[in-house]
Amino acid sequence: MHKNIQFRITKDGAHTLYIPEMDECYHSMHGAINESVHVFLQAGFSYHTLTSVKILEIGFGTGLNAILTMIRAEEERRPVIYHSIDIYPLPMDIIAGLNYPELLSGIYKKIFIQMHEASWDKEHEITYFFRLKKILADIQDYEIQDHYDVVYFDAFAPDKQPELWLEGIFTKIFHAMAPGGILTTYSSKGEIQRRLTRSGFIVDKIPGPPGKREMLRCIKKN
Ligand SMILES: C[S@@+](CC[C@H](N)C(=O)[O-])C[C@H]1O[C@@H](n2cnc3c(N)ncnc32)[C@H](O)[C@@H]1O
């Protein structure tokens, strides 16, 4: 469990959370919503051509990637099954203080809270086009059981949590992806790129979100 979590406002007005003991934020200070939309929705979910998509997220956190994906799934009438792993769920008093529903539109407040209150390790129909399963597990020893089209790799930064950016974890994810699957991450470090390549992915450096020159998009070729 993370302690002494603090709220921070990022450049696009959206909250992020700061963890003092790690000296790390949940999102980019250059804009939490901008980063999420750019790295995970644009480069991952919307880049995939399938009409219905099964997504795995590493790090559920605030649920920002989840709610943004839900909104897009509804807009595009594109069914999504969204599985997200986290080992340190955030307490509800922190969730209730996040400004995402207000920024995105107050109508999402109820759904946002519903996503967080949904029981773990069970799939829930959140909306017609969006089903959510939160998996309470440590990605280091979790045996991934499904096959996914898109992976949002959103762990804390490699220099803060190096144990999550290992070749063994990428290889495990690679084997749990469907042919043509896409993994995106905000990191563009050379060593991370090499580990992803050795795991089997075709890795591309593509333009990053505001404040970041590059990010990685990895494809599991058919
Ligand atoms: C950068 S934050 C994720 C942000 C999140 N995607 C969002 O939209 O707010 C990283 C997340 O990884 C989780 N985490 C840390 N270590 C983990 C582990 N070993 N297994 C699974 N999740 C872990 C943290 O609790 C945190 O929620």
PDBQT file of the ligand as one rigid body, heavy atoms in Angstrom, charges set to zero:
ROOT
HETATM    1  C1  LIG A 301       1.784   4.508 -13.117  1.00  0.00    +0.000 C 
HETATM    2  S1  LIG A 301       0.616   3.807 -12.026  1.00  0.00    +0.000 S 
HETATM    3  C2  LIG A 301      -0.725   3.325 -13.076  1.00  0.00    +0.000 C 
HETATM    4  C3  LIG A 301      -1.609   4.455 -13.483  1.00  0.00    +0.000 C 
HETATM    5  C4  LIG A 301      -2.945   3.966 -13.980  1.00  0.00    +0.000 C 
HETATM    6  N1  LIG A 301      -2.868   3.213 -15.208  1.00  0.00    +0.000 N 
HETATM    7  C5  LIG A 301      -3.933   5.084 -14.074  1.00  0.00    +0.000 C 
HETATM    8  O1  LIG A 301      -4.620   5.223 -15.134  1.00  0.00    +0.000 OA
HETATM    9  O2  LIG A 301      -4.066   5.814 -13.096  1.00  0.00    +0.000 OA
HETATM   10  C6  LIG A 301       1.338   2.205 -11.693  1.00  0.00    +0.000 C 
HETATM   11  C7  LIG A 301       0.409   1.237 -10.980  1.00  0.00    +0.000 C 
HETATM   12  O3  LIG A 301       1.061  -0.027 -10.890  1.00  0.00    +0.000 OA
HETATM   13  C8  LIG A 301       0.694  -0.622  -9.651  1.00  0.00    +0.000 C 
HETATM   14  N2  LIG A 301       1.706  -1.639  -9.289  1.00  0.00    +0.000 N 
HETATM   15  C9  LIG A 301       2.891  -1.431  -8.681  1.00  0.00    +0.000 A 
HETATM   16  N3  LIG A 301       3.546  -2.597  -8.539  1.00  0.00    +0.000 NA
HETATM   17  C10 LIG A 301       2.759  -3.559  -9.072  1.00  0.00    +0.000 A 
HETATM   18  C11 LIG A 301       2.894  -4.978  -9.237  1.00  0.00    +0.000 A 
HETATM   19  N4  LIG A 301       3.993  -5.607  -8.807  1.00  0.00    +0.000 N 
HETATM   20  N5  LIG A 301       1.888  -5.656  -9.826  1.00  0.00    +0.000 NA
HETATM   21  C12 LIG A 301       0.773  -5.008 -10.250  1.00  0.00    +0.000 A 
HETATM   22  N6  LIG A 301       0.605  -3.659 -10.138  1.00  0.00    +0.000 NA
HETATM   23  C13 LIG A 301       1.578  -2.954  -9.555  1.00  0.00    +0.000 A 
HETATM   24  C14 LIG A 301       0.631   0.553  -8.691  1.00  0.00    +0.000 C 
HETATM   25  O4  LIG A 301      -0.158   0.257  -7.560  1.00  0.00    +0.000 OA
HETATM   26  C15 LIG A 301       0.027   1.645  -9.574  1.00  0.00    +0.000 C 
HETATM   27  O5  LIG A 301      -1.366   1.679  -9.451  1.00  0.00    +0.000 OA
ENDROOT
TORSDOF 0
